Amino acid sequence: MWCLELLLPLLLIINDARCQWNVWVPRDISAMTNSCVVIPCTFMYPSGIRPYRGTHGIWYFGQPYPQLFPPVVFKSRTDVVHESYKGRTKLLGDLNQRNCTLLINNIGAEHSGKYYFRADLGGANMYTYPDFSELKVLDQPNIDVPEEIVSDVSLELTCYAPDNCPEMTPEIQWMYIDYLPDPEISSDFLEDGNTAVLSSTLTFTPRPMHNGQLLGCRVYYPNTTQVYERLISLDIKYSPRSVWVNVSSEVMEGSSVMLHCEVDSNPPSRISWMFGDQELLWDTASNVSLSLDDVTPAQEGIYTCYGDNGYGIMNTSLYLAVNYPPREPVVNDSMTILDGSTLALHCSTQGSPAPTLTWLKDGELVGTITADELTSMGRASSSFNITVEYAPVLLEESKCTVVREGVQCVCIATGNPEPTIEFYLPDVNVTINETDGRYNFYTHTDGHTSTGMIKLREKGERVDNGGPAVNVHCSYFNTYGRDSVQLELQQEKKYMMAVIVGTIGGVAVIAFIIAAVRYVGHNNKKENGTPRQDVVLENPALYYSAVKKDKQNLRKKVLKTELLGSKFNSILEETTGEDGDYQPVGSLGGLERQELNYAALEFIGARSREGASGRGDDDSNYTEIKAK
């Protein structure tokens, strides 16, 4: 700023040659309020004029014409100045050296305006220069913001603070920059026409998220309380970054629906609703809603919202499904065909959702068909087939088994739809299913068969009777039924051996008893001779064997025998199959075992029956056998 002293000799030489009234002052100069400002000034006058009683000068504010009585800022001859400048102004230059530089202290907003210098060389040699210096008093710093800030493009913001007060040097800080990505700050000192400006430049790359956020520049003077701040809101231009629309939806034919579209962009986008190649609605806004009234099936399809703001374009689509009752079905024409030939019956209709077709023959239901494939308008055509659905059935492989790792329970059921399997532990009131990861629950579906498996406990936990403490119920169900059974425990081999040995021992004892009975009966026949044929016992002997079948296997009943009367001979033959079930005897041998719930054999002795009683060739007694 003080380079003015170097310029003055050069300016004097130039203007002396021209011999004109002339002044040089900065056209614009600025200062912060409550600070000071120095207005550099150099004046010239014709070389033929000799100052009378020295060179004097006057500074005016607002206008250069004395006859209009402008406010006097400074006057070298006297101290008479305008009230607003009392004690504030001082001439820094030497008028004899044609230097009219002025200092104004403690300036305020009322001091902003144009300042004129008037040279007084004595007598009639007084001249007010028309050139002026305009002072701008600032209450906040200036920030140079580009006309357009574009997202993802590097941005520079510069904050300026005037430095035209030799007694006070400003400093600059940026505010609210912590959220910016990798900000960079650089400082510079600028001089223009003997005025000085301190600048600070902030460089970063803005993003759409920064739009509307605040940035600030603070100017302060060290060792003073004077602080000045300026805040700006970032206006960042960016292409549409999101287009929000309704989720795809279903509406009934004849109803109304509102489709909303909202676009996030700056500036706002031109939003348009498209149905195929047809533009239904557009507007320049942040959101646009499309209203559809009295909807028809023809309006079902994809609706697309486009957003375009000149910086980019974006779109999002939704699907509008229109539900409507089935239209009148179309079926085959009446026809005549040959006996034994194959006939295909076809039925087609339109509807949304997919209609269910029902075939009737003579008024009786034959089958129903749900279309698997539809056109965009909901058309369906299909030949029918029948799928049998039934309640679940438990398979006999379902059981609990003692394994090395512990006690493992398996439940297998078949059904259509495939059944869901759960386990229930009544002792602890716990239900185990797919949502419960305890007990190593595992489930698998193969076709219409579902298998569930759990592991209850580690091997070795037993109750008082020595066997594993297992109380497990398997529940299996689908749409058509539900059932629950308690799973049986398959014992370890050493326990099974005990059962097998016990069974074999029991059979041996029964065989011994039968042999003894036959032996006693044979001796009685020899001692008594021909048996009585006409006596009918009042309480005939009742022999019965019951075979009861449950859902898993056939359980065995022990054959009970009672002998009533003094003479009775009979022969009971018993055979055991490979699976340990009792086999039928006599005339009942032809009955199927799985259909037999029970059988009773009545033996009526001592009564003659033609062809059925009396003594045979082998001296055997005959009795009548009835099957109930």
C-alpha positions in Angstrom: 0.0 0.0 0.0 2.8 2.4 0.7 4.2 2.0 -2.7 2.4 5.3 -3.3 5.5 7.1 -2.3 7.4 5.5 -5.2 4.7 6.4 -7.7 4.4 10.1 -6.7 7.6 11.4 -8.5 6.6 9.6 -11.6 3.1 11.0 -11.6 4.4 14.5 -10.9 6.7 14.4 -13.9 3.9 13.1 -16.2 1.3 15.7 -15.1 3.8 18.6 -15.1 4.2 18.0 -18.8 0.5 18.1 -19.3 -0.1 21.1 -17.0 -3.6 20.1 -16.1 -5.8 19.9 -12.9 -5.8 16.2 -12.1 -6.2 13.9 -9.1 -5.6 10.2 -8.6 -7.7 8.3 -6.0 -8.9 4.6 -5.9 -12.3 4.4 -7.5 -13.4 1.8 -4.9 -12.1 1.0 -1.5 -13.6 -0.9 1.4 -13.1 -1.4 5.1 -14.7 -3.3 8.0 -17.0 -1.4 10.3 -15.4 0.0 13.4 -12.0 -0.3 11.8 -10.1 2.4 9.8 -9.3 3.1 6.2 -6.6 5.0 4.3 -7.7 6.6 1.0 -4.5 7.1 -1.2 -4.6 10.5 -3.0 -2.3 12.4 -5.4 -3.3 15.7 -7.1 -1.8 17.8 -9.9 -2.2 21.5 -11.0 -0.9 23.6 -13.9 2.8 24.3 -13.7 2.3 28.0 -14.2 0.4 28.4 -10.9 2.4 29.3 -7.8 0.8 28.5 -4.5 0.0 31.6 -2.4 0.7 31.2 1.3 1.2 27.4 0.9 -0.9 24.6 -0.5 -4.1 23.6 1.3 -6.8 21.0 0.7 -10.3 20.1 1.6 -12.1 16.6 1.6 -15.8 16.6 0.9 -18.3 13.8 1.3 -21.1 13.1 -1.1 -20.6 15.8 -3.7 -17.8 18.1 -5.0 -19.6 21.5 -5.1 -18.9 23.8 -2.2 -21.9 26.0 -3.0 -24.1 23.0 -2.1 -22.5 22.8 1.3 -21.4 19.2 1.3 -20.2 17.7 4.6 -16.5 18.6 5.3 -14.5 15.5 6.1 -11.1 17.3 6.5 -9.8 20.9 6.1 -6.2 21.8 6.3 -6.7 25.5 7.1 -9.1 24.9 10.1 -10.4 22.1 12.3 -14.0 22.7 11.3 -15.5 19.5 10.0 -18.8 17.7 10.0 -19.9 16.3 13.3 -19.7 12.7 12.0 -16.0 13.1 11.3 -14.9 15.0 14.4 -11.8 13.3 15.8 -11.9 10.6 13.1 -9.9 12.1 10.2 -6.2 12.8 9.6 -4.2 13.9 6.6 -1.3 11.4 6.1 0.1 13.1 2.9 2.1 16.3 2.4 0.1 18.7 0.4 3.2 20.6 -0.7 4.3 17.3 -2.2 0.9 17.0 -3.9 0.0 14.0 -1.6 -3.5 14.2 -0.3 -3.8 10.8 1.4 -6.6 10.7 4.0 -7.0 8.5 7.1 -10.5 7.9 8.6 -10.7 6.1 12.0 -13.6 4.2 13.7 -15.7 4.2 10.5 -19.3 3.2 10.5 -22.0 2.3 7.9 -22.9 6.1 7.7 -19.5 6.8 6.3 -20.1 4.7 3.2 -20.1 6.9 0.0 -18.1 9.1 -2.4 -15.2 11.3 -1.2 -13.9 14.3 -3.3 -10.7 16.3 -2.9 -10.5 20.1 -3.4 -7.1 21.8 -3.9 -6.6 25.4 -2.4 -3.5 27.1 -3.7 -4.6 30.6 -2.5 -6.5 33.4 -4.2 -8.6 32.2 -7.1 -6.6 29.0 -7.6 -9.0 26.6 -6.0 -10.2 23.5 -7.8 -12.5 20.6 -6.8 -11.6 17.4 -8.7 -14.5 15.5 -10.2 -12.9 12.1 -9.7 -13.9 10.5 -6.5 -13.1 7.5 -4.3 -16.1 5.4 -3.2 -15.8 3.9 0.3 -17.8 0.7 1.2 -18.0 0.0 4.9 -18.7 -3.8 5.4 -20.3 -5.4 8.4 -19.3 -8.9 7.1 -16.7 -10.3 4.7 -17.3 -11.1 1.1 -17.4 -14.7 -0.2 -16.9 -15.2 -3.9 -19.4 -18.0 -4.9 -19.5 -19.4 -8.5 -22.8 -18.9 -10.3 -23.2 -22.6 -10.6 -22.0 -25.4 -8.3 -22.3 -28.8 -9.8 -22.1 -32.1 -7.8 -18.9 -34.1 -8.2 -17.1 -31.1 -9.7 -14.3 -29.4 -7.8 -15.4 -26.1 -6.2 -13.4 -23.1 -5.0 -14.9 -20.6 -2.6 -12.9 -17.4 -1.7 -13.5 -15.2 1.3 -12.1 -11.6 1.2 -11.3 -9.1 4.0 -10.1 -5.5 3.3 -6.6 -4.7 4.6 -6.6 -0.9 4.2 -6.0 0.0 7.9 -2.3 0.1 8.8 -3.1 -0.2 12.5 -5.2 -3.4 12.2 -4.4 -6.6 10.2 -7.3 -9.0 9.7 -7.2 -12.8 9.8 -9.6 -15.3 8.1 -11.1 -18.6 9.3 -13.6 -21.0 7.5 -16.5 -22.4 9.6 -18.6 -25.6 9.3 -16.2 -27.5 7.0 -15.8 -30.6 9.1 -18.4 -32.5 7.0 -16.7 -31.6 3.7 -14.7 -34.3 1.9 -11.0 -33.5 2.0 -11.2 -29.7 2.2 -8.1 -27.6 1.3 -7.5 -24.0 2.4 -5.0 -21.5 0.9 -4.4 -17.7 1.7 -3.3 -14.8 -0.5 -2.7 -11.1 -0.2 -3.9 -8.9 -3.1 -3.1 -5.3 -4.0 -5.1 -3.3 -6.6 -4.7 0.4 -7.1 -3.0 1.0 -3.7 -5.8 -0.9 -1.9 -5.1 -4.2 -0.2 -7.3 -7.3 0.3 -6.6 -10.5 2.2 -8.2 -13.6 0.7 -8.7 -17.3 1.8 -9.7 -20.0 -0.7 -11.5 -23.2 0.2 -11.4 -26.1 -2.3 -13.4 -29.3 -2.1 -15.6 -31.6 -4.2 -19.3 -31.2 -3.3 -21.8 -34.1 -3.3 -25.6 -34.0 -3.5 -25.8 -34.6 0.3 -24.1 -31.2 0.7 -26.9 -29.3 -1.0 -28.5 -26.7 1.4 -25.8 -27.1 4.0 -24.1 -24.0 5.5 -20.6 -22.7 5.1 -19.1 -19.7 6.9 -16.2 -17.3 6.8 -15.0 -15.4 9.9 -12.8 -12.3 9.8 -11.3 -11.0 13.1 -8.6 -8.7 14.2 -6.2 -10.1 16.8 -6.1 -8.4 20.2 -9.5 -6.9 19.6 -13.1 -7.9 20.1 -14.0 -7.2 16.5 -15.3 -10.3 14.7 -17.2 -10.4 11.4 -18.9 -13.5 10.0 -20.6 -14.5 6.7 -22.7 -17.6 6.1 -23.8 -19.1 2.8 -26.1 -22.0 1.9 -24.7 -24.3 -0.8 -26.9 -24.6 -3.9 -25.5 -27.7 -5.5 -26.8 -28.8 -8.8 -27.1 -32.6 -9.3 -28.9 -35.0 -11.6 -31.9 -37.1 -10.3 -30.4 -39.5 -7.8 -33.6 -41.3 -6.7 -37.0 -41.7 -8.2 -39.6 -43.0 -5.7 -43.0 -44.4 -6.8 -45.7 -46.5 -5.2 -45.0 -50.2 -4.8 -46.7 -52.4 -7.4 -50.3 -52.9 -6.3 -53.6 -54.5 -7.2 -56.9 -52.7 -7.7 -60.4 -53.8 -8.6 -61.9 -53.0 -12.0 -63.9 -49.8 -11.8 -62.1 -48.4 -8.8 -59.7 -45.4 -8.7 -56.0 -45.4 -7.9 -53.4 -42.7 -7.4 -49.8 -43.2 -8.6 -47.2 -41.0 -6.8 -43.7 -40.1 -8.1 -41.1 -38.2 -6.2 -37.7 -37.2 -7.7 -34.7 -36.0 -5.7 -32.8 -33.6 -7.9 -31.5 -30.0 -8.0 -33.0 -28.1 -9.8 -36.4 -29.8 -9.8 -36.9 -32.2 -12.6 -39.4 -32.4 -15.4 -41.4 -35.4 -14.1 -43.5 -37.5 -16.5 -45.6 -40.6 -16.2 -45.4 -43.0 -19.1 -47.6 -46.0 -19.9 -45.8 -47.8 -22.7 -45.0 -45.1 -25.3 -47.8 -42.8 -24.1 -47.0 -39.8 -21.9 -49.9 -39.5 -19.5 -48.8 -36.5 -17.3 -45.9 -34.2 -16.8 -44.9 -31.3 -14.6 -41.7 -29.6 -13.4 -41.8 -30.2 -9.6 -40.3 -32.4 -6.9 -43.3 -34.8 -7.1 -46.2 -35.5 -9.4 -49.3 -37.8 -8.8 -51.2 -39.5 -11.6 -54.9 -40.3 -10.9 -56.6 -43.1 -12.7 -60.4 -43.3 -12.4 -62.7 -46.2 -13.3 -59.8 -48.5 -14.0 -60.3 -51.2 -16.7 -58.3 -54.3 -17.5 -56.8 -52.5 -20.4 -55.0 -50.2 -18.0 -53.1 -53.1 -16.3 -49.4 -53.0 -17.0 -46.1 -51.2 -16.3 -46.2 -47.5 -15.5 -42.8 -45.6 -15.5 -41.9 -42.3 -13.9 -39.1 -40.3 -15.5 -37.2 -37.4 -13.9 -35.0 -35.1 -16.1 -33.5 -31.8 -14.9 -30.9 -31.2 -17.6 -28.1 -32.6 -15.5 -29.3 -36.2 -15.9 -32.3 -38.5 -16.3 -33.6 -41.3 -14.1 -36.7 -43.5 -14.1 -38.5 -46.1 -11.9 -41.4 -48.4 -12.9 -44.3 -50.1 -11.1 -46.8 -52.8 -12.1 -50.5 -52.1 -11.8 -52.6 -55.2 -11.6 -56.3 -54.9 -12.3 -58.5 -57.6 -10.7 -61.8 -58.4 -12.4 -64.4 -61.2 -12.3 -64.0 -64.1 -14.9 -65.5 -63.4 -18.3 -68.0 -65.9 -19.8 -66.0 -69.2 -20.5 -65.5 -70.4 -24.0 -65.7 -74.2 -24.5 -65.8 -76.8 -27.3 -68.7 -76.9 -29.8 -71.0 -79.9 -29.6 -69.5 -82.8 -31.6 -70.1 -86.4 -32.6 -67.3 -88.9 -32.1 -66.7 -92.6 -32.5 -67.0 -95.0 -29.5 -63.7 -95.7 -27.9 -62.0 -92.6 -29.3 -60.3 -90.0 -27.1 -61.9 -86.7 -26.5 -60.2 -83.5 -25.2 -62.5 -80.9 -23.6 -61.2 -77.3 -23.4 -62.4 -74.4 -21.5 -60.9 -70.8 -21.5 -61.8 -67.6 -19.8 -60.4 -64.2 -18.8 -60.0 -63.0 -15.2 -57.6 -61.6 -12.7 -56.4 -63.2 -10.5 -56.3 -66.4 -12.4 -59.7 -68.0 -12.4 -60.5 -71.5 -11.2 -62.3 -73.6 -13.8 -64.8 -76.2 -12.6 -66.0 -79.1 -14.8 -69.4 -80.6 -14.2 -70.8 -83.8 -15.7 -74.6 -84.2 -15.5 -74.5 -81.7 -12.6 -71.9 -83.6 -10.7 -68.4 -82.2 -10.0 -65.7 -83.7 -12.1 -62.7 -81.5 -11.3 -61.3 -78.0 -11.0 -58.4 -76.3 -12.8 -56.4 -73.3 -11.7 -54.6 -71.8 -14.7 -50.8 -71.8 -14.4 -50.0 -69.4 -17.3 -51.8 -66.2 -18.0 -51.4 -63.5 -20.7 -51.0 -59.9 -19.6 -54.8 -59.6 -19.7 -55.4 -62.7 -17.5 -56.4 -65.2 -20.2 -56.2 -68.9 -19.2 -56.7 -72.2 -21.1 -55.9 -75.7 -19.9 -56.9 -79.3 -19.9 -57.6 -80.5 -16.4 -56.0 -83.1 -14.3 -56.8 -84.3 -10.8 -54.5 -84.1 -7.9 -55.5 -86.1 -4.8 -55.0 -84.4 -1.6 -55.4 -86.2 1.7 -54.7 -86.0 5.4 -51.3 -87.1 6.7 -50.5 -90.7 7.6 -47.8 -91.8 10.0 -45.3 -94.3 8.7 -44.3 -97.3 10.9 -40.6 -96.2 10.6 -41.4 -93.5 13.2 -39.8 -94.3 16.5 -37.2 -93.3 19.1 -33.9 -95.2 19.0 -31.0 -95.4 21.4 -27.9 -94.5 19.5 -24.3 -93.9 20.5 -24.8 -90.1 20.6 -28.0 -90.3 22.7 -31.7 -90.9 22.1 -32.8 -90.0 18.6 -36.5 -89.7 17.6 -37.6 -89.9 14.0 -41.2 -89.1 12.8 -42.1 -89.8 9.2 -45.5 -88.9 7.7 -46.9 -88.8 4.2 -49.7 -86.5 3.0 -50.7 -84.1 0.3 -50.0 -81.2 0.8 -46.8 -82.5 2.4 -47.3 -82.5 6.2 -45.6 -80.3 8.7 -44.0 -82.2 11.6 -43.6 -81.0 15.2 -42.4 -82.7 18.4 -43.9 -82.2 21.8 -42.2 -83.0 25.1 -45.0 -83.1 27.7 -42.6 -83.5 30.6 -41.1 -80.0 30.0 -44.1 -78.6 28.0 -41.9 -77.8 25.0 -42.9 -77.8 21.3 -40.1 -78.3 18.8 -40.5 -77.1 15.2 -38.7 -75.3 12.4 -38.6 -72.0 14.4 -36.9 -73.7 17.4 -33.3 -74.7 16.9 -33.1 -76.7 20.1 -32.6 -80.5 20.2 -30.9 -80.5 16.8 -34.2 -80.4 15.1 -34.0 -81.4 11.4 -36.7 -81.7 8.8 -36.7 -82.9 5.2 -39.4 -83.2 2.6 -39.3 -85.6 -0.3 -42.3 -85.5 -2.5 -45.3 -85.9 -0.2 -43.3 -87.5 2.6 -41.9 -85.4 5.4 -39.3 -86.5 7.9 -38.6 -84.8 11.3 -35.8 -85.8 13.6 -34.6 -84.6 17.0 -31.9 -85.7 19.5 -33.3 -85.6 23.1 -30.4 -86.2 25.4 -27.1 -87.8 25.8 -27.0 -91.6 26.3 -27.0 -92.8 29.9 -29.7 -90.7 31.4 -32.2 -93.3 32.7 -35.2 -93.6 35.0 -35.7 -96.1 37.9 -36.6 -99.1 35.6 -33.3 -98.8 33.8 -34.6 -97.6 30.5 -34.1 -94.2 28.9 -36.5 -91.6 30.2 -38.3 -90.8 26.9 -41.7 -89.2 26.5 -42.0 -87.8 23.0 -45.1 -87.0 21.0 -45.0 -86.5 17.2 -47.6 -84.1 15.7 -48.1 -84.2 12.0 -50.6 -82.1 10.1 -51.5 -80.4 6.9 -54.6 -78.6 5.5 -56.8 -81.7 5.8 -56.0 -83.1 9.2 -53.8 -83.3 12.3 -52.8 -86.2 14.5 -50.4 -86.9 17.3 -48.8 -90.1 18.6 -46.4 -91.0 21.3 -43.3 -92.5 19.8 -42.2 -95.9 21.1 -38.6 -96.5 22.2 -36.6 -99.2 20.5 -34.5 -100.6 23.3 -30.8 -101.3 23.2 -29.8 -104.8 22.1 -29.3 -106.2 25.6 -32.8 -105.3 26.6 -34.2 -106.7 23.3 -32.4 -110.0 24.0 -34.1 -110.2 27.4 -37.5 -109.8 25.7 -36.7 -112.5 23.1 -35.4 -115.0 25.7 -38.5 -114.4 27.8 -40.8 -115.0 24.9 -39.1 -118.2 23.9 -39.3 -119.4 27.5 -43.1 -118.7 27.6 -43.7 -120.6 24.4 -41.8 -123.6 25.8 -43.9 -123.6 28.9 -47.2 -123.5 26.9 -46.0 -126.3 24.7 -45.2 -128.4 27.8 -48.7 -127.8 29.1 -50.4 -128.8 25.8 -48.4 -132.0 25.7 -49.5 -132.9 29.3 -53.1 -132.2 28.4 -52.9 -134.5 25.4 -51.3 -137.2 27.5 -54.0 -137.1 30.2 -56.8 -137.1 27.6 -55.4 -140.1 25.8 -55.3 -142.1 29.1 -58.9 -141.2 29.9 -60.1 -142.6 26.6 -58.4 -145.9 27.2 -59.9 -146.2 30.7 -63.5 -145.2 29.9 -64.1 -146.8 26.6 -66.6 -145.4 24.2 -67.5 -141.8 25.1 -71.1 -140.6 25.6 -72.6 -139.1 22.4 -76.0 -137.7 23.6 -74.9 -135.5 26.5 -74.8 -131.7 25.7 -72.7 -129.7 28.2 -74.6 -126.8 29.8 -71.4 -124.8 30.0 -69.4 -125.7 27.0 -65.7 -125.0 26.9 -64.8 -121.6 25.4 -61.5 -121.2 23.7 -60.7 -117.9 22.1 -57.7 -116.1 20.6 -57.7 -112.4 19.8 -55.4 -110.7 17.5 -55.6 -106.9 17.8 -54.2 -104.7 15.1 -53.2 -101.1 15.8 -51.6 -98.6 13.4 -48.1 -100.1 13.7 -48.4 -103.9 14.0 -50.5 -106.8 15.3 -50.4 -107.3 19.0 -50.6 -110.8 20.4 -53.1 -112.1 22.9 -52.4 -115.1 25.0 -54.6 -118.1 24.4 -56.7 -118.9 27.4 -58.3 -122.2 27.9 -61.0 -123.4 30.4 -62.2 -127.0 30.8 -65.7 -127.5 32.0 -67.3 -131.0 32.3 -66.0 -134.4 33.3 -65.1 -135.5 29.8 -63.6 -133.3 27.1 -61.0 -134.1 24.6 -59.7 -131.6 22.1 -56.6 -131.0 20.1 -55.4 -127.4 19.8 -52.7 -126.8 17.2 -50.7 -123.7 17.4 -48.1 -122.5 15.0 -45.9 -119.4 15.2 -44.9 -117.4 12.1 -41.6 -115.6 11.5 -42.9 -112.4 12.9 -44.2 -114.0 16.1 -48.0 -113.5 15.3 -50.5 -116.2 16.1 -51.7 -118.0 13.0 -55.4 -119.1 12.4 -56.4 -122.8 12.9 -59.1 -125.2 11.5 -61.6 -123.9 9.0 -60.4 -120.3 9.8 -57.1 -120.8 8.1 -58.4 -119.1 5.0 -59.2 -115.7 6.6 -56.8 -112.9 6.1 -54.9 -112.1 9.3 -55.0 -108.3 8.9 -58.9 -108.4 8.8 -59.3 -110.5 11.9 -60.1 -108.6 15.1 -61.0 -111.7 17.1 -62.1 -115.3 16.7 -64.0 -117.6 19.1 -64.0 -121.4 19.0 -66.9 -123.3 20.7 -66.5 -127.0 21.4 -69.8 -128.8 22.1 -69.1 -132.4 23.1 -71.2 -135.6 23.9 -73.9 -134.8 21.2 -74.3 -136.8 18.0 -74.2 -134.7 14.8 -74.6 -136.3 11.5 -71.4 -136.3 9.7 -69.7 -134.4 12.4 -69.9 -136.4 15.7 -69.2 -139.9 16.9 -66.0 -141.9 16.8 -63.8 -141.9 13.7 -61.6 -144.5 12.3 -58.8 -143.3 14.5 -60.9 -143.5 17.7 -61.0 -139.8 18.0 -63.9 -137.7 19.4 -65.5 -135.1 17.1 -66.9 -131.8 18.2 -68.7 -129.0 16.4 -66.6 -125.9 15.5 -68.2 -122.5 15.0 -66.5 -119.3 13.9 -67.8 -116.1 15.2 
